[in-house]
Amino acid sequence: MNRKKILVIEDNLEVRENLAEILELSDYEVLQAEDGTLGVELASREKPDLIICDVMMPRLDGFGVLNILGKKPDTASIPFIFLTAKAEKADFRRGMNLGADDYITKPFYKDELLAVVETRLRKSDQVRKHFDRTDQGLSAFINEARGYEELKKLSEQRKTKHFKKRENVYEEGDYPRYLYFVKVGKIKIFKTNESGKEYIIDILKEGDFLGYVDLIKDTPYTESAAALEEAELSLIPKDDFASLLYGNRDVSSQLIRMLANDIAEKEEQLLQLAYNSVRKRVADAVLYLSDKEGKNEINILRDDLARIVGTAKESVIRMLTEFKADGYIDIVEGSITIKDRQKLINLPA
């Protein structure tokens, strides 16, 4: 089992080495930084499991360290414990507002230090557990979150709503009231231009979330969502979503990882669909939908496929016919089956 890695940021050499000795004797791997600037560099590079940081330091104080690390996606979720000789309420409040997880006041007892460290690591491990992107996984995550004092008021039950094929989940300009989670079926995310032409931005399936960007921004939806087929969605109320996002740093980090599971991949795919040739875009769209399905066979209306590609339906049909003739795909009763994935991948842009 890998040892937990703890970063100690403390400008006083004696205190820093004392902390390191106690932690190393308890079988932790310890990294040391003598000031806040070096601490930020070490945290960014080493990604420790926990940070213990002095408040009053030259160059960059503990509040500055926490503020910087809290804005970086790869360090924001690291449990952070302040070490301070000051016990003034204003300092505690400022630190907690920035996202600190706990405080240890100097001088400290060995048992007190280890108890705080073990508690923070245990809580972090609990909420960092992998939660499947299923309705059961979402329920397990929310139940785990409810164990935190500040999140005990989360709703016991989530609404579930059924949508018929082509029924709107929400429309561009509506005001967000829920975070939506796809339990069953497929949902298309689309925009409509001034002439009424529809362009599909994405297709979501079971395990995907939707509507969270505008919910976080607290602004009207900038796109619309509708069921591509019979669908069932879980609805997480806006207040519950805000509590999960802002109520506890560990929970927030896990939620963000769940929401942004494939955002980098999605952005890359959208860029490819936007700038490649029509032939390449059709191939990429077929591959994209296949990856979403997790199988080589896809079923989609040619109108919807054309909206994803951003071209005319006739152009999509022509490209599919060429792909079939070339042996890249097969088409039976409208269903597209990929026969040579590598050839589709290697098509020139």
Buried (B, 14 or more C-beta within 10 A) or exposed (E): EEEBBBBBBBBBEEBBBBBBEBBEEBEBBBBBBBBBBBBBEBBEEEEBBBBBBBBBBEEBBBBBBBBBBBEEEEBBBBBBBBBBEEEEEEBBEBBEEBBBBBBBEBEBEBEEBBEBBBBBBEBBEBBBEEBEBEBEBBEBBBEBBBEBEEBEEBEEEBEEBEBEEEEEBBEBEBEBEBBBBBBBBBBBBBBEEEEEEBBBBBBBBBBBBBBBBBBBEEEEBEBBBBBBBEBBBBBBBBEBBBBBBEBBBBBBBBBBBBBEBEEEEBEEBBEBBEEBEBBBBBBBBBBBBBBBBEEBEBEBEBEBBBBBBBBEBEBBBBBBEEBBEEEBBBEEEEEBBBBEBEBBEEBEE
